Amino acid sequence: MNLPTSGTTRRQWVKQFMLCSAAALVAPRWTSAVLANVTPSAPGKGVLRIKPSSFPALANPGGSIQLTFIQGIEPLTLNRVTSDRFVTLDSICTHAGCTVGRFIVANNRMRCPCHGSRYDIEGRVFRDVNGNSTQPAPDDLARYETAYDAASDTISIAIPSLALQMDSISVQQRTENGELRLKLVFPVTFGAVYQISYSPGLSSPPATIPFATTADGPANQTTIGPSVSGMFTAYVDAAGSRGFFSVSVMLTPLT
């Protein structure tokens, strides 16, 4: 996945999942209340959320996409099995570790390009009547727990080791024009690209905002491409007395 340039469009950032949101306020000043975040669904797991409507290939059953969000990590394969059921698969072939291609409706299978192992739309390796694999691959693809909420058009995928959340949000200082500068601290992973958004209310769509990397520095950066994994600190200027900040990571569909 390439880091986005300064010309990155908002459309590119539609295909993303929310890592966390920090909310502010009830009084004339910002508070550090956490509105929502990606919390562990089980020890070591976090929930990744995306909207299938952002991906035309998922419009109908049989649709399949592959997504990557960290350089060097094999993509996830997301398949639409029925109108209200999706499966998310690890794309690593169980034979020799190659990357299995997405599901192709015309061929009714997913196929590994290295040695030809075939899997069905749910990642099950082709087997004979006795249940034995007929492919070089001995086992099915690993599957991630996946749920779909039709009302909100949101797919929730439980991913091991993705238990990310906003670590803290606090008032740092007032700027020269009287606005509050807030300090946001959250975990980042090398190879991923992040962006910070702001919304004045729950009914308002989030808008990308610039941030600073020092308390007194100019808020003129729009993406975070960390050189190392760990905690990242960003400083944002708060316009108004309330609102919601979110940190998102860019998902790149593979063609």
N, C-alpha and C positions, 0 to 999 in steps of 0.2 A: 504494500500500500504506500503510495507516494504522499508526502506531506503536501497539504494544499497550499497554493500560492496566495498572494494577496488578492488574487482575482477570484477566489472561491465564492461561488454563488450560494444564495440561501437554499436553492433547490437541492444542491449537493448535501446540505445539512438536514434535509427532511428525512433522509434515510439514516436515522440514528436512534439510539435508545437512551433513555434517561438513566443516568447514574444516581442522581440525587437532586433534591430541591431543598433550598433553605428558605424559610418564610420569615417575614418580618411583619412584626408588629401590631400592636393594639394601642399603643400610646403615641405620643408625638415623637417617640424615638424608636429606632430599630431594636428588635430583640433578637435573641439567638434561638428562637423556637424552630425546631425541625418539622417541616410540613410532611415531607415524604422522602423516602430514600430506598435504595436497593439494600434490603436487609437480608441476612441469611435465611433461606427457607429450610436449611438443615446445616449442621456444622460444615463450614468450608464452602457453602454454596451461596450464590447470589442470583437474583432474578433479572434477566435481560428482557426488556419490553420493546416491541416494535409494532408498527401498524402495517398489515399486509397491503392496505390500499396504497401504500407508498411504492409498491412494487407491482407493475402491470403483469409480470409473469406469474404472480400468485392469484390472479383474478378468478381462475377456474380450477376445479379439481384436476390433479395431474401437474399443476404448475410447480416449478422447482427453481430455487435460486441458491447460490452459494455466496456467503458473506464472510469477509475478513475484517478485523479491526485492529490487529496487532501484527506488525511485520514479523515474518519468520514463523508464524503460527498457522497451521493448516486451517482452511476455511470450515465453517459450519455449513451443512446442507439443510435447507428448510423446504419441505415438500408439503403441498396441500393435498391431503388424501381425499377429503370430501368437502362439502361446503362449510362445515363447521369443525373440521378436524385437521390438525397439522402435526407433522412429526419433524423433529430436529435431530440430525445425525452428525456424528463425527465422520469426517470424510476420509479418514485414514483406513486404507484397505487392511483387512486382517491377515492378508497373505504376506506382503513384503513392505507394507507401510507406504505405498504410493497413494496419491490423491485420487479418490474415486470421483468420476464426473457426476453432474447433476442428473436427475431423473428425466428421461426422454420419453414422452408419451407414445410416439410412433413406434418405439422399440420396446415399450413397456418394461424398461429396466434402467438401472444405473450400472455403469461399467467402469472397471479399472483399466486405464490405458496401458499399464505395464504388462500384465499377464492375462487380461481378459476376464477377470472374475466379475460375475454379474450379481446384482442385488435388486430386490423389488423396491417399490416406492417407500416401504417402511424400513428399508435397510436390511432386509432378511436375505441372506445368501441363497441362491437357487439350490434346492435339494431334491433328492429322489423320493420315491414313495415311502421309503423307510426312514426318511428324515436325515439322510447323510448328504453332506455337501457334494455337489457335482462340479464344483469350481476349485481353482487353486486355493482360494480363500477358505479356511476351515470354519470361520464363524461369521455371525452377523455383525454389522456395523454397530458401534456403540451408539446408544440413543440417550438424548437428554429429555428430562421431564418437560413436557410442553402442554400448555393450556390455552384455549382461545375464548375470549369474551366477545361475542358478536355485538353486544350493545355498545361497547366502546371501540370495537374493531381493533382489539389489542391482543397480540400473542405474547404470552409470558413463558420464558424459557429459563429453567433452573440450570445454571452453569457452575461447576465446581471451581473454587478459587476465585470467584468473582464477587465476593462479599464486600463490595465497595459502598461507601457512604460518605457524606459530608462530615468531616471530622469536627469542624467548628466554623462559626461565623460570628464575628464580633465587630463592634464599632472601633475604628482605629483613630479617626480624627475628623475634624471639619476642614474642607478645602477652603481656598481663598474666597470662593464665591458663596460660601455658606453651606455647601452640600456636605453630607456625611460621606466619609470614605470608609468602606467596610473591608475587613480582612476575611478572606475565605481560605480555608485549608482543606484539602482533599487529596486522596491517593491517586497517583497516576502510574501508568505502566510504559516503559520504554517501547517504542514502536507504534504506539497509539497516538491519535490526534484528538485533542479536546477543544471545546468551545464553551463559553459562558453566555447564558441568556438571562433576560429579565422580563417579567410580566407584572404589570401593576395590579392584576387580580386574576382569580381563577378562570374567569370567562374570557380573558384577553390572551391572544396568542403570544408566545414568547418571542422576543426580538434579541438578536445577537448584540452584545455590548462589548466594548473594548475594556481592557484591564491593564493594570500596572503590575510589575513584579517587585517593586519596592514601595514602601509606604509613602514616599514623597515623589516618586517618579511619575512620568506622564502615562495616562491610561491610553495607550496607543497600540496595544497588541490585541489580536482577535483570535488567534489559535495557539494551542499549547502542544508542542511536539517534544516531550521530555527526552533528554539525553540519557537519563537513568530512571529507574523505577523508584518510587518512594512518595513522600508527601510533597505536595506543591502548594505554594502560597501565592494567592492573587489578591490584588486590591482593586475594588470597584467603587465607583461613585454612585451613591444612592440618590435618585431624583424622586422627591416626594417622601411621604411618611410611611409608606407601606409597599409591599410587593413580594415577588417571589424570584429567587435566583435558582437557576438550574445549571448543572454541569453535564454536558453530553459528550459522547465519543463518536467519532465518525465511522460509519459502516461503509465498506466499499463492496458493491456487488461485483462478482467476477463474471466476465463474459465468456 
